[in-house]
């Protein structure tokens, strides 16, 4: 199972994530919560996955985080702990 990539993201993906953070008004505290989880080096599935946090859902595919969702948006893939 892959680990989430934190460095050397493809520039278009990085730009997309920053745009979603701004559009969906993801707070600094929400991002810190995600980073604390990432510090545990969690294994994630090869395919689509998601992780729920207070006020947001992080969605990924394999080693990449792909987007952020907020209340009312439905994630797809395997839920990770």
N, C-alpha and C positions, 0 to 999 in steps of 0.2 A: 504494500500500500504506500502511495506517495506521501510525502510531507509537503506542507504548504510552502510555496516559494515566497520569500520576503524581499529578495533583492533581484536586481536585473530583470524586472518585468518588462515585457514588450511595451514601448512607448504608447501605442494606441490603447492598450489595456489600462495602463497607468492613468492616462488622460480620462478614459471612461470612468474609472473608479473615482477620481477626483470630482468629475462632473456629477456623478450620482450622490456623493457625499454632500455636495452643495445643493443640488436639486431637492434631495429628500431630507435636508436639514439634519444630518446625522451629527450628533453632538460629540464633543471631545471625550466626554465620559463614556459614551457608547464605544468609541474607537479604542479608548484605553482598555475597556473590558475585552474587546476582541483581541487586542495585542497581548493582554495577560494570558488569554487562552492560547494564542499562537506561541507564547513563550514556553508552553508545555510540549511543543513539537508534536502536535496531534497527527496521527495518521488519518488520511482521508481516502475515500474510494477513488478509483481510476475515473469513473464517470461523474455524473452530476451529483452534487451533495449540497446540504445546507446545514447551518448551525443557528439556532435561535438565541438571541440576547434580548435583554429588556429594551423594548422599543424598536428593535430592528432584527432583520435576518440577514446573515451573510450567506451568499450563494456562490458555489464554486464548481469547478470541473477539474478533476485530477489535482495537480499541484497549484492551480491558479484560483484565486478569488476572482469571480466574474462580475458580481454586482452586489448591491445592498438593497434590501426591500424594507418597507415600513408596514405598519398596521394596514390591513385590508388587501395586501398583496400576497399572493399564494406562491410559495416556493415549490420547486420540483426537484426530484432526486431523492437520495437517501439522507435521512437525518442523522447527523453525527453528534456524539456526546461531548 
